[in-house]
Amino acid sequence: MTKAKILVVEDEAIVAKDLQYRLKKFGYTVPEIASSGEEAINKAVEISPDLVLMDIRLKGKMDGIEAAQEIYKRLDIPVIYLTAYADDNTLERAKITEPFGYLLKPFKEKELQTNIEITLIKHGLEKQLKSNKKWLDALLKSISDGVIASDLQELVTFMNPVAENLTGWKQEEACGRNSSEVFNIADAVTHNSIESPIIKVLQDGIVFKLPAETILIAKDGVEIPIDDSAAPIKDDKDKITGAVLVFRDITEQKVAIEARKKQIEQEQLVAQLEEINQLKNDFLNLVSHELRSPLSNIKVMIQILQGSTDIEETQHYLEVMDAECDRELELINDLLDLQRLENSSYSTIAPDALLLQQWLPWVIEPFQIRIQEHQQTLQINLPSNLPPLVSDSTNLERILVELLNNACKYTPAGGEIILNLRHVSLETPPQTIIAISNSAEIPATQLPRIFEKFYRLPNADIWNQGGSGLGLPIVQKLVEQLQGNIQVESSNGWTTFTLILNDLLGF
């Protein structure tokens, strides 16, 4: 290292000049020469040299050892002693000042240069190390997490202020104690003691994180919910030398989480209340229209019949009244069926082996006349050699009747209704898929609500189609009881309800 400033402290002028000459030859600068301890201190403060070459025996009350001690204390400048004295007493006094070198006069030129170079390099590294340590100390003291470090024996070697506040232990009293004593943790629910994560880290050499519900029991017994992780401290050869534990107080976090949970619960409750309120309104609308209307019609017709003597007219109104009563009973039965399905279990299922090639035409037969009246066409695609389907025939018939009834109601005159059936044996368990399509499209915005109770398409009245909005919810519940799945899609002028059924082999 060249151009370093060196302060020479020597009370022999000739020796001092010789040293100055040699140092300049090595490439160093010697801005000042001091001949006493007091002068050496003043010159060091004034010029702040990189190194001091100090003679021990100096003129005046202060010798070189005392001056070196003061210089190092004030300025952190390394000192090399140059002296003719090597007695035990002098050496003992010199060692206390932690000199970077001790050369006995006379010394060789190369020896002097080597000591100077080593001293400058060593002191530079020490300064860097001290700077890094100060930076690390400042960082650890300023972060909001608690930090505890230990050695290989699990003894505490460091605590930052946050760790002191959380544990109730001061660093000076905690250092040298077992980490488990200072960092006392337990399960928040059972209060059973939990082994210190430092032990786990030192044993396995891996980063370790505590369970979620962990509390720190402070020195005064206060319990604090914490979150933490521990990691090994390793040297440059990847050898574990200790462990560091980083932890934080999560009291506010837990309070915030609980508050958020309550907020979500309240929001869900409000949503449920709004849904219930909507169902109530829908039900009242249903009662006011679907229940009230037939009763009003029946009452009017009764009044007409009371004054009528025409047999044909009487017969007509009796038939209309009978139809209105059927309509009323159908709606009441739907309400009761839906209530039963929402509260029933799978134990109501009575599975049977259905031969679909024979069973489906029987279910579809009542719709043939209705389809002809509406000038519609019905196409049935049944593959040959279908295996029997193990299912509940009553529930499945109700599902198909509701879906076919909707298809007939909403398919315009001249439209088509198609029933496709296929068996998928590659699935586990095998599946039977029934798809009912009709040439009428449902708007995409209405599809998400198609299975809601009391929901009817906005244009149902335009098509002059009545209904309670209970048919498809009943279908969905029946499909769930059959452990199946139902899907609906509508595009390009067609709507398709796809029913996916599994064999009920477990019943």
C-alpha positions, 0 to 999 in steps of 0.5 A, spaced: 500 500 500 503 506 497 502 513 499 500 512 506 501 517 511 505 515 517 507 519 523 514 518 526 515 518 534 522 518 535 526 523 540 533 521 537 533 526 531 538 522 527 534 516 527 527 520 526 530 522 519 533 516 517 526 513 518 523 518 514 528 517 509 527 510 508 519 510 509 519 515 503 523 510 499 518 505 500 513 510 497 510 512 504 509 520 506 511 522 512 508 529 514 510 530 521 515 527 526 514 528 533 519 527 539 514 526 545 508 523 547 504 529 548 506 532 541 505 525 538 498 525 540 497 532 538 500 531 531 496 525 530 489 529 531 492 534 527 494 530 521 490 523 522 495 519 519 494 512 517 500 509 521 504 511 527 511 508 528 512 509 536 519 509 540 517 507 547 522 511 551 521 518 549 523 525 553 517 527 557 512 525 562 509 520 557 512 514 554 510 511 547 506 506 550 501 511 554 501 515 547 500 509 543 494 507 548 491 515 547 492 515 540 488 508 539 483 510 543 481 517 540 483 516 533 483 508 532 490 509 528 494 502 528 501 503 532 507 499 531 513 500 536 520 501 534 524 500 541 531 497 543 527 494 549 524 487 550 524 486 557 518 483 560 515 489 564 515 493 557 512 487 553 507 486 558 505 494 558 505 494 550 501 488 549 495 491 553 495 497 548 494 491 542 499 494 538 500 491 530 507 490 531 513 490 535 520 491 532 526 491 536 532 496 534 536 495 530 531 492 524 532 490 517 529 495 512 525 489 509 522 487 516 520 494 517 516 495 510 513 488 511 510 490 518 508 496 515 504 493 509 501 487 514 499 492 519 495 497 514 492 491 510 490 488 517 487 495 520 483 496 513 480 489 514 478 491 521 475 497 520 471 494 514 469 489 519 467 494 525 463 498 520 459 492 517 458 490 525 455 497 526 451 497 520 448 490 522 447 492 529 443 498 527 439 494 522 437 489 527 435 494 532 431 498 527 427 492 524 420 491 527 421 484 528 425 481 534 431 477 533 435 472 538 442 469 536 445 463 539 451 459 539 452 452 538 450 450 545 443 454 544 446 460 549 443 467 547 449 471 544 445 477 542 438 480 542 435 486 539 431 491 543 424 488 540 426 482 542 427 485 549 421 488 549 417 482 547 421 477 552 421 481 558 429 480 558 435 485 557 440 483 553 445 483 558 442 478 563 439 474 557 446 473 554 449 466 556 442 463 558 439 457 554 435 460 549 429 456 551 429 460 558 429 466 554 424 464 548 419 460 552 413 458 547 407 454 548 401 452 544 396 457 544 390 452 545 393 447 549 398 451 553 403 445 552 410 447 552 413 447 545 421 446 543 425 452 542 426 452 534 433 453 535 434 446 537 431 444 531 435 448 527 442 446 530 440 439 529 438 439 522 441 445 519 435 447 516 430 453 516 424 452 521 418 455 522 413 454 528 406 452 528 400 457 527 397 457 534 404 459 538 404 464 544 410 467 547 410 467 554 414 473 557 418 473 563 412 477 567 408 471 564 404 475 559 402 471 553 403 474 546 401 470 539 407 470 535 409 468 528 417 466 527 422 462 523 429 460 525 435 459 521 442 456 522 448 461 522 454 458 518 461 460 517 465 461 510 466 454 510 458 452 511 459 450 518 454 451 523 456 456 528 449 458 531 442 460 530 438 466 529 431 466 531 426 472 528 419 473 531 414 478 531 408 480 535 401 478 531 396 480 536 394 486 531 394 481 525 390 476 529 385 482 531 384 484 524 383 477 521 378 476 527 375 482 525 375 481 517 372 474 519 366 477 523 365 482 517 365 476 512 360 473 516 356 479 517 356 480 509 354 473 508 348 474 513 346 480 510 346 476 503 342 470 506 337 475 509 337 479 502 336 472 499 330 470 504 327 476 503 327 475 495 324 468 496 319 471 500 317 476 495 317 471 489 313 467 494 308 472 495 308 474 487 307 467 486 301 466 491 298 473 488 298 470 481 298 463 481 294 461 487 290 467 487 288 467 479 285 460 479 281 461 485 278 468 482 277 464 476 273 459 480 269 464 484 267 467 478 265 461 474 261 459 480 257 465 480 256 464 473 253 457 474 249 459 480 245 463 474 246 459 468 241 454 466 244 452 459 247 445 460 253 446 455 255 452 458 255 449 465 259 443 463 264 448 460 265 452 466 265 445 470 271 443 465 275 449 466 274 449 474 276 442 474 283 444 470 284 450 475 283 446 481 288 441 477 293 447 476 292 449 484 293 442 486 299 442 481 302 448 484 301 446 492 304 439 490 310 442 487 311 447 493 311 441 498 315 436 493 321 442 493 320 442 501 321 435 502 327 434 497 330 440 501 330 436 507 330 429 505 336 424 505 338 419 500 335 414 504 328 415 500 331 412 493 329 406 491 334 404 485 332 399 480 335 396 474 331 400 468 331 397 461 332 404 458 330 402 451 323 400 453 322 404 459 324 411 455 318 410 450 313 409 455 315 415 459 315 419 452 308 417 450 304 422 453 307 427 450 306 425 443 299 428 442 301 434 445 307 435 440 302 433 434 297 439 437 303 444 437 305 442 430 312 440 433 317 434 432 320 429 437 326 425 435 329 420 439 336 417 439 337 411 443 343 406 441 342 399 441 344 394 446 344 399 452 346 396 459 341 397 464 341 403 468 341 402 476 337 408 478 330 410 482 325 410 476 320 415 480 325 420 481 328 419 474 321 419 471 319 426 474 326 429 472 324 427 464 317 429 465 319 436 467 324 437 462 320 435 456 314 439 459 319 445 459 321 443 452 314 443 449 312 449 452 317 453 450 318 450 443 315 454 437 310 451 433 314 447 427 320 447 432 324 441 434 325 437 440 331 432 440 332 426 446 339 423 445 341 418 450 348 415 450 352 410 455 360 412 457 363 406 459 370 409 460 368 413 466 368 410 473 363 408 475 360 408 468 355 414 466 349 414 462 348 421 459 341 424 457 340 430 453 334 434 451 334 439 446 329 444 443 329 449 438 328 455 443 334 459 445 335 462 453 338 469 453 345 468 456 344 473 462 338 468 464 342 461 464 345 462 471 338 463 474 335 458 471 335 453 477 333 458 482 326 457 486 320 461 483 325 464 477 321 465 470 324 467 464 322 474 463 319 473 456 315 467 459 308 471 459 309 473 452 309 466 450 303 465 454 306 460 458 304 460 465 308 456 471 311 457 478 318 457 477 319 451 481 320 445 476 327 446 474 329 447 482 325 440 483 329 437 477 336 439 480 334 437 487 332 430 484 338 429 480 342 431 486 339 425 490 340 420 484 348 423 485 348 425 478 349 432 475 345 437 470 347 442 466 344 447 461 347 451 455 343 455 450 346 458 443 345 458 436 337 458 437 337 451 441 337 450 448 340 443 451 339 440 458 344 434 459 343 429 465 349 425 467 347 419 471 351 414 475 349 407 477 346 407 484 350 401 486 351 402 493 344 402 495 
